[in-house]
Amino acid sequence: MLQGREISNSALQLDALDGLRGIAVLLVFLSHTSLNGDHLIPFVDFSGVGKSGVFLFFLLSAFLLTKPFLVKERDQVDKRFLLNYAQRRFFRIYPLYFTFLGAALLLSFFVPQGPRGHAYPFPLVYSGFLDHLLLQEGKGVTWSILVEFRYYFVLPILALFFSLVLHNRLLPCTILTLVLVALTQVFWPEAASHRNDVRLQPYLPIFFMGSFLAVLHHQLSESKLRDTVWLQNVIEVVGFGAIMVLILMIPSVTSMFVGGGVTTDFFHRQFMLYGLLWSFVLLAGISGRGWLKWCFEIRVLRYVGFISFSVYLLHAPVIDVIKLFNLSQLLNPWLMLAVTIAVSHTTWMLIEKPLSGIRFIRPAEPSPVKSV
């Protein structure tokens, strides 16, 4: 079993968020197996919850990547700091992404008509390969990578404004976030978004909430209120309430209460609602009484969180291939999960872990503390 977040910033490590990332990718996996008629838990249909998992990924990324900007002093945010941020993002995403796309390109050339009638993981030509790398096109699950990577360019601007202009003060940061979210609904309303929309703009409310949540958590960590039992209890209860609402938003569950007719994509455009609910869950997991924190820090969940990017990219072709064998509906989803985990662990060990550690530019060492 893995022992820590080897490829992330250990100084800002929050173990519960590894488990929450594991939950996010499991929601995507469960949605896709259910849509294929394979239910990991018999008679429990998770169709349509994949988007909820993706939105949780967006929120987590915004939160975790904003935090380092908030703890830096003005004179520490220099060119070296920003270049280090850029290289970490590039080597965290692109090595595996490039490998995945390269495999799709080769399989499209050599095996254009697979057993399911298409190349795995999807048909791809050289021009499409370049368009994917340049964040201009997204097929299959890659649409969300385009969206998230584009926010990497916006995030430093917002995070530095929070930190250097607003000095992480909660009220001004709250007002700015509300204004930004409102503006997104004026120019890019969530109801007008497309299916698997590759544009960043419709999803900005989720990312803005994640970045603001980093400010809120930073202020709670610096405040005496962080050890206040009543506040921890309130945060925990709100987190559990948000989880209950998220469960009720599973289309199959909603159908049970309204008498059917709820399609699997019924909630897919509720970006702000998902962002708000997952924000409550995330905050409860790191600042609540500790019950959700304990759940999210379960080692198996953290392990799945470590390899979540590989699982996200590779689970769909694994599901397609295993579906060809027409095994029992009871065995199929568990075999899909086991093979996905095995393949993802391999790519994590061979590609993600070693290449994510590449550092051409390292952050400046902190200044020594002067004795008085």
C-alpha positions as CSV (number, residue, x, y, z in Angstrom):
1,M,0.0,0.0,0.0
2,L,1.2,3.5,-0.8
3,Q,2.4,5.6,2.2
4,G,1.9,9.2,1.1
5,R,1.2,11.7,-1.6
6,E,4.5,11.1,-3.3
7,I,3.9,13.3,-6.2
8,S,2.3,16.3,-4.6
9,N,3.3,19.1,-2.2
10,S,3.9,17.3,1.1
11,A,4.1,20.6,3.0
12,L,0.4,21.2,2.2
13,Q,-0.7,17.6,2.5
14,L,-4.3,16.9,3.6
15,D,-4.8,13.2,3.7
16,A,-8.6,13.3,3.6
17,L,-8.5,14.9,0.2
18,D,-6.6,11.9,-1.3
19,G,-9.6,9.8,-0.3
20,L,-12.0,12.4,-1.6
21,R,-10.2,12.2,-4.9
22,G,-10.6,8.4,-4.8
23,I,-14.4,8.9,-4.3
24,A,-14.5,11.2,-7.3
25,V,-12.9,8.7,-9.7
26,L,-15.0,5.9,-8.3
27,L,-18.1,7.9,-9.1
28,V,-17.0,8.2,-12.7
29,F,-16.2,4.5,-12.8
30,L,-19.5,3.5,-11.2
31,S,-21.5,5.7,-13.6
32,H,-19.8,4.2,-16.7
33,T,-20.3,0.6,-15.6
34,S,-23.9,1.2,-14.7
35,L,-24.5,2.8,-18.1
36,N,-23.2,-0.5,-19.6
37,G,-25.6,-2.5,-17.4
38,D,-22.9,-3.7,-15.0
39,H,-23.6,-2.8,-11.4
40,L,-20.8,-3.1,-8.9
41,I,-23.4,-3.3,-6.2
42,P,-26.3,-5.4,-7.4
43,F,-29.5,-3.5,-8.3
44,V,-27.8,-0.1,-7.4
45,D,-27.8,2.1,-10.5
46,F,-25.1,4.9,-10.5
47,S,-25.8,6.0,-14.0
48,G,-25.3,9.8,-14.4
49,V,-23.2,10.3,-11.3
50,G,-20.0,10.6,-13.3
51,K,-20.4,14.3,-13.8
52,S,-20.6,14.7,-10.1
53,G,-17.2,13.0,-9.7
54,V,-15.7,15.2,-12.4
55,F,-17.0,18.4,-10.8
56,L,-15.5,17.2,-7.5
57,F,-12.1,16.8,-9.3
58,F,-12.5,20.4,-10.5
59,L,-13.2,21.7,-7.0
60,L,-10.3,19.7,-5.5
61,S,-7.8,21.0,-8.1
62,A,-8.8,24.6,-7.6
63,F,-8.6,24.2,-3.8
64,L,-5.3,22.4,-3.6
65,L,-3.5,24.6,-6.2
66,T,-4.7,27.9,-4.7
67,K,-3.4,27.1,-1.2
68,P,0.3,27.5,-2.0
69,F,-0.4,31.1,-3.3
70,L,-2.1,32.0,0.0
71,V,0.7,31.1,2.3
72,K,3.4,33.0,0.4
73,E,4.6,36.4,1.4
74,R,4.6,39.1,-1.3
75,D,8.4,38.9,-1.9
76,Q,8.2,35.1,-2.3
77,V,5.8,35.1,-5.2
78,D,8.4,35.6,-7.9
79,K,9.2,34.3,-11.4
80,R,10.8,31.1,-9.9
81,F,7.6,30.4,-7.9
82,L,5.3,30.8,-10.9
83,L,7.6,28.7,-13.1
84,N,7.7,26.0,-10.5
85,Y,3.9,26.0,-10.5
86,A,3.8,25.7,-14.3
87,Q,6.3,22.9,-14.5
88,R,4.5,20.9,-11.8
89,R,1.2,21.2,-13.6
90,F,2.8,20.2,-16.9
91,F,4.6,17.1,-15.6
92,R,1.6,16.1,-13.5
93,I,-0.7,15.9,-16.5
94,Y,1.1,15.7,-19.8
95,P,3.4,12.6,-19.6
96,L,0.4,10.2,-19.0
97,Y,-1.9,12.2,-21.2
98,F,0.7,12.1,-24.1
99,T,1.1,8.3,-23.6
100,F,-2.7,7.8,-23.6
101,L,-3.2,9.8,-26.8
102,G,-0.2,8.1,-28.4
103,A,-1.7,4.7,-27.7
104,A,-5.0,5.9,-29.1
105,L,-3.3,7.2,-32.3
106,L,-1.4,3.9,-32.8
107,L,-4.4,1.7,-32.2
108,S,-6.5,3.8,-34.6
109,F,-3.9,3.2,-37.3
110,F,-3.2,-0.5,-36.7
111,V,-6.6,-1.6,-35.3
112,P,-9.1,0.9,-36.7
113,Q,-12.0,-1.6,-36.4
114,G,-11.8,-3.4,-33.1
115,P,-14.2,-5.9,-31.7
116,R,-16.6,-3.2,-30.6
117,G,-16.4,-1.5,-34.1
118,H,-13.9,1.2,-33.2
119,A,-10.3,1.7,-32.2
120,Y,-9.5,1.9,-28.5
121,P,-9.9,4.1,-26.5
122,F,-11.4,6.2,-29.4
123,P,-10.6,6.8,-33.1
124,L,-7.8,9.4,-33.4
125,V,-5.8,10.8,-36.4
126,Y,-2.6,12.8,-36.3
127,S,-4.3,16.2,-36.5
128,G,-6.7,15.2,-33.7
129,F,-3.7,14.0,-31.7
130,L,-2.1,17.5,-32.0
131,D,-5.5,19.2,-31.2
132,H,-5.8,17.2,-28.0
133,L,-2.3,18.1,-26.9
134,L,-2.9,21.8,-27.7
135,L,-6.2,21.7,-25.7
136,Q,-8.3,22.3,-28.7
137,E,-10.3,19.0,-28.8
138,G,-11.4,16.4,-26.2
139,K,-12.9,13.0,-27.0
140,G,-14.2,10.6,-24.5
141,V,-13.0,11.4,-21.0
142,T,-10.4,13.8,-22.2
143,W,-12.9,16.7,-22.3
144,S,-12.4,17.4,-18.6
145,I,-8.6,17.5,-19.0
146,L,-9.0,20.4,-21.4
147,V,-11.3,22.2,-19.0
148,E,-9.1,21.7,-15.9
149,F,-5.8,22.5,-17.7
150,R,-7.2,25.8,-19.0
151,Y,-8.1,26.8,-15.4
152,Y,-4.4,26.4,-14.5
153,F,-3.8,29.6,-16.5
154,V,-6.5,31.5,-14.7
155,L,-5.8,30.3,-11.2
156,P,-2.6,32.2,-10.4
157,I,-4.3,35.5,-11.3
158,L,-7.2,34.9,-8.9
159,A,-5.0,33.3,-6.2
160,L,-2.6,36.2,-6.3
161,F,-5.5,38.7,-6.2
162,F,-6.8,36.9,-3.1
163,S,-3.4,36.9,-1.5
164,L,-1.6,40.1,-2.5
165,V,-4.5,42.5,-3.1
166,L,-7.2,41.3,-0.7
167,H,-4.7,39.9,1.8
168,N,-6.9,36.7,2.2
169,R,-9.5,38.7,4.0
170,L,-12.7,36.7,4.1
171,L,-15.3,39.3,3.4
172,P,-13.6,40.9,0.3
173,C,-12.8,37.4,-1.1
174,T,-16.3,36.3,-0.5
175,I,-17.7,39.4,-2.4
176,L,-15.3,38.9,-5.3
177,T,-16.2,35.2,-5.6
178,L,-19.9,36.0,-5.6
179,V,-19.4,38.7,-8.2
180,L,-17.3,36.4,-10.4
181,V,-19.9,33.5,-10.2
182,A,-22.7,35.9,-11.0
183,L,-20.9,37.2,-14.1
184,T,-20.4,33.6,-15.3
185,Q,-24.2,33.2,-15.3
186,V,-24.6,36.4,-17.3
187,F,-22.1,35.5,-20.0
188,W,-22.0,31.7,-19.9
189,P,-25.1,30.5,-18.1
190,E,-24.9,26.8,-17.0
191,A,-28.2,26.0,-18.6
192,A,-26.8,26.8,-22.0
193,S,-23.7,24.6,-21.7
194,H,-23.2,21.6,-24.0
195,R,-22.8,17.9,-23.2
196,N,-19.1,17.4,-22.2
197,D,-18.5,21.0,-23.0
198,V,-14.8,21.6,-23.5
199,R,-15.0,25.3,-22.8
200,L,-13.7,26.4,-19.4
201,Q,-16.3,29.2,-18.9
202,P,-19.4,27.2,-18.0
203,Y,-17.5,25.4,-15.2
204,L,-15.9,28.5,-13.7
205,P,-18.3,28.7,-10.8
206,I,-17.0,25.3,-9.5
207,F,-13.3,26.4,-9.9
208,F,-14.0,29.8,-8.3
209,M,-15.7,28.0,-5.3
210,G,-12.7,25.7,-5.0
211,S,-10.2,28.7,-4.9
212,F,-12.4,30.6,-2.4
213,L,-12.6,27.5,-0.2
214,A,-8.8,27.6,0.0
215,V,-9.1,31.1,1.4
216,L,-11.8,30.0,3.9
217,H,-9.7,27.1,5.1
218,H,-6.6,29.2,5.3
219,Q,-8.5,31.7,7.5
220,L,-10.0,29.0,9.7
221,S,-6.5,27.5,10.1
222,E,-5.1,30.8,11.3
223,S,-8.1,31.5,13.6
224,K,-8.7,30.4,17.1
225,L,-12.1,29.2,15.9
226,R,-10.4,26.1,14.3
227,D,-10.5,24.4,17.7
228,T,-14.0,25.4,18.6
229,V,-16.1,22.2,19.0
230,W,-19.4,23.8,18.2
231,L,-18.1,25.1,14.8
232,Q,-16.5,21.8,14.0
233,N,-19.9,20.1,14.7
234,V,-21.8,22.6,12.5
235,I,-19.3,22.0,9.6
236,E,-19.6,18.3,10.0
237,V,-23.4,18.3,10.1
238,V,-23.6,20.5,7.0
239,G,-21.1,18.2,5.3
240,F,-23.3,15.1,6.1
241,G,-26.3,17.1,4.9
242,A,-24.6,17.9,1.6
243,I,-23.8,14.2,1.1
244,M,-27.4,13.3,1.6
245,V,-28.5,15.8,-1.0
246,L,-25.8,14.4,-3.4
247,I,-27.2,10.9,-2.9
248,L,-30.7,12.2,-3.6
249,M,-29.3,13.7,-6.9
250,I,-28.3,10.3,-8.2
251,P,-30.9,10.0,-11.0
252,S,-32.0,6.5,-10.0
253,V,-32.6,7.7,-6.5
254,T,-34.4,10.8,-7.6
255,S,-36.6,8.6,-9.8
256,M,-37.7,6.6,-6.8
257,F,-39.0,9.7,-5.1
258,V,-40.7,11.3,-8.1
259,G,-42.1,8.2,-9.7
260,G,-39.6,7.9,-12.6
261,G,-38.9,9.9,-15.6
262,V,-35.5,11.3,-14.5
263,T,-32.9,10.9,-17.2
264,T,-29.3,10.1,-16.4
265,D,-28.2,13.6,-17.5
266,F,-30.9,15.4,-15.5
267,F,-28.5,17.2,-13.1
268,H,-25.5,17.5,-15.4
269,R,-25.8,21.2,-15.9
270,Q,-26.2,22.0,-12.1
271,F,-22.6,23.3,-11.9
272,M,-23.2,25.8,-9.1
273,L,-25.2,23.3,-7.0
274,Y,-22.6,20.6,-7.3
275,G,-19.9,23.0,-6.6
276,L,-21.6,24.2,-3.4
277,L,-22.5,20.8,-2.1
278,W,-19.0,19.3,-2.7
279,S,-17.6,22.5,-1.1
280,F,-19.5,21.6,2.1
281,V,-18.3,18.0,1.9
282,L,-14.6,19.0,1.3
283,L,-14.7,21.6,4.2
284,A,-16.2,19.0,6.5
285,G,-13.5,16.5,5.6
286,I,-10.7,18.8,6.6
287,S,-12.2,21.2,9.2
288,G,-15.2,19.2,10.7
289,R,-15.5,17.2,13.8
290,G,-13.5,14.3,12.3
291,W,-16.0,11.6,11.3
292,L,-15.9,12.4,7.6
293,K,-12.1,13.0,7.8
294,W,-11.7,9.5,9.2
295,C,-13.8,8.1,6.3
296,F,-11.9,10.0,3.6
297,E,-8.5,8.9,5.1
298,I,-9.3,5.2,4.7
299,R,-6.1,3.7,3.1
300,V,-7.9,2.0,0.2
301,L,-9.7,5.3,-0.7
302,R,-6.4,7.2,-0.5
303,Y,-4.7,4.6,-2.7
304,V,-7.4,5.0,-5.3
305,G,-6.9,8.8,-5.0
306,F,-3.2,8.5,-5.7
307,I,-3.8,6.6,-9.0
308,S,-7.0,8.5,-9.8
309,F,-5.7,10.2,-12.9
310,S,-4.7,6.8,-14.4
311,V,-8.0,5.3,-13.4
312,Y,-9.9,8.2,-15.0
313,L,-8.1,7.9,-18.3
314,L,-7.9,4.1,-18.6
315,H,-11.1,2.8,-17.1
316,A,-13.3,3.3,-20.2
317,P,-11.2,1.1,-22.6
318,V,-10.9,-1.5,-19.9
319,I,-14.7,-1.6,-19.5
320,D,-15.1,-1.9,-23.3
321,V,-12.6,-4.8,-23.6
322,I,-13.9,-6.8,-20.6
323,K,-17.5,-6.3,-21.9
324,L,-16.5,-8.4,-24.9
325,F,-16.2,-11.6,-22.8
326,N,-19.8,-11.5,-21.8
327,L,-19.2,-12.7,-18.3
328,S,-21.9,-12.7,-15.6
329,Q,-23.3,-9.3,-14.6
330,L,-22.2,-10.1,-11.1
331,L,-18.5,-10.8,-12.1
332,N,-18.2,-8.2,-14.9
333,P,-18.0,-5.0,-12.9
334,W,-15.6,-6.4,-10.2
335,L,-13.3,-7.7,-12.9
336,M,-13.5,-4.3,-14.6
337,L,-12.5,-2.6,-11.4
338,A,-9.7,-5.0,-10.6
339,V,-8.1,-4.7,-14.1
340,T,-8.5,-0.9,-14.1
341,I,-6.8,-0.7,-10.7
342,A,-4.0,-3.1,-11.8
343,V,-3.3,-1.2,-15.1
344,S,-3.6,2.2,-13.4
345,H,-1.2,1.2,-10.7
346,T,1.3,0.1,-13.4
347,T,1.0,3.4,-15.3
348,W,1.2,5.3,-12.0
349,M,4.5,3.6,-11.1
350,L,6.0,3.7,-14.6
351,I,4.9,7.1,-15.8
352,E,3.1,9.4,-13.3
353,K,5.3,8.9,-10.3
354,P,8.8,9.2,-11.9
355,L,8.0,11.9,-14.4
356,S,5.9,14.0,-12.0
357,G,9.1,14.4,-10.0
358,I,11.0,16.1,-12.7
359,R,12.1,19.6,-11.6
360,F,14.0,21.9,-13.9
361,I,13.2,24.9,-11.7
362,R,12.9,24.5,-7.9
363,P,11.2,26.9,-5.5
364,A,13.5,29.2,-3.6
365,E,14.6,28.1,-0.2
366,P,12.9,30.0,2.6
367,S,15.0,32.7,4.3
368,P,16.6,31.6,7.5
369,V,15.0,32.9,10.7
370,K,17.2,35.6,12.4
371,S,17.9,35.2,16.0
372,V,17.0,38.0,18.4
